[in-house]
Amino acid sequence: MKINENLNISIKDYIGNMEGGVTSILSIIYYEKFYEGIYWYTEDMQFITFPEDLEKEIGCEVEKYEHFDDIKEGLRTEEADFNTIIKNLDSAI
């Protein structure tokens, strides 16, 4: 999903049920360079982590990034339905 002309993010894989939420790996392309992040969500919450080197590139922590709300909204439209997928994921340690 294209966030802006320089940032493209998609859910790469669902890795498990952690603390009652769905944990997935993000594929992130920023200025044609590839990164991986983590996306954890429930019905009501979303947490996104970017690697430190990408946060240095964007100049701030992901939560302070000017397009953070666009990222969260885009991931909400792309993510698997929480109630459906949580039942099918193994609990992570």
Secondary structure as UniProt FT lines:
FT   STRAND          2..4
FT   TURN            5..6
FT   STRAND          7..18
FT   TURN            19..20
FT   STRAND          21..30
FT   TURN            31..32
FT   STRAND          33..41
FT   STRAND          46..49
FT   HELIX           52..58
FT   HELIX           62..64
FT   TURN            66..67
FT   HELIX           68..78
FT   HELIX           82..86
FT   TURN            87..88
//
